[in-house]
C-alpha cells in the first residue's frame, strides 16, 4: 500500500469518527484553534486566551473569542483559572482527548 492509499484510508476512518463522535462538529477555524490548543497541552505549554487571540493568522481576536466560547459550549475545551485571576488557560476536555485517541487508532489501522 502506498502513502496516498494510507492517507485516504485514514481520511475515511477520521470522517467516520467525526460523524459518530459525541462532540458536536467544529467549524474550520475552530479546528485550527483546537489543533493549536491540543498541541500546547501535549507539550505542557501554557496557552492563555490572550495568547490565542494574538495569533492573527487564524482570524480576528473578536472571532476567536466567539469561537473559544463556542468550543467550550460544544464540550471540546475548557478554561482553567491561573494564580493570576485575569489570565485563563485553554485546556482540552477528556472527551476531546478520547476523540484524539480514536484518531490515533485510526492512523494505526490505516497503515495495516
N, C-alpha and C positions, 0 to 999 in steps of 0.2 A: 504494500500500500504506500503510495507517495504522500508527501506532506500536504498537498492540496486536498486529497481524499480524507486525510486525518482531520484537517481543519473543517471540511464540510460536514463530516460526521459529528464533530464537536458542536458545530452550529445547530445541527438537528437536535442533539441532546440538550443544548442550552435553551433552545426555543421551547422544548417540552418542559424543562424545569421552570422556565419563566412563566409559562401559561398555567402551570399546575402549582405554583407557589401560593402559600397562604398570604403572602405580602402583595399589596396592590402594585400594579405596573408603575414604573417610573418614566417620567418624561426624559428625552435625550439629555438635556442639560443636567437633570438630576442624576442620571447615570454617570456622567463625567464627574460630578461633585462627589458621588458615592465612591468612585474609584480613588479620588484624592483622599477622602476621609479614611477609607479602608486601608490604603497603603500607609498613611500616617499612623493608624492604630497598629498595624502589623509591625512597623519599625519602632513602635513605642515612642513616637514623636508626638509632642503636644500640638494640637491644631485647634486654635480658637475660632470662634465665629468671625472675629476681626481678621484673623489670618486668612480665612477662606474668602472673605469679602474683598481682600486685597488682590485676589487672583483675577485681574481684569480680563484675562484671555478667555475666561469661561463665559461671563456675562456681566451685566452691571451689578453693582452692590445691592440695589433695590430688588432686582430679580433674584439674586442669590439668597437674599434674606427671605423672600417669599418661598423660594424652593426649599430652604432649610426647614421652614415651618411645615411645608407640605410633606417633606420626608419624615419629619417627626410624627405628623399625624398619620402617615401611612405605616409607621412602625419600623422603618429602616434604620433610623438613627435616634439618638437622644442627646440632651445637653447635660454635661457633668459640671457642677459648680467647682470652682477652684478656691484656694485660700483668699484670693483677691475676688471678692464677690462681683466685681464688674466684668470679669472675664469668664466665659463659659467655654468648655472644651467639647468638641464634637466627637461622639463615640458611636460605634455601630452596635446595634442590638444583638441579642442572642439569636433572634430569628434571622437577622442578616447573616450572621456567622454560619448558621445552618444552610442558608442559601448558597454561600460561597463554598461550603464543604461539598454540597451536591455538585456544584460546577467543577470542583477539583476532581470528584469521582468521574464526572463526565469526560474530563481530559484523559484520565487513565483508560476509560472504556473506549475512547476514540482511537487510541493507539493499538488496541488489541485487534 
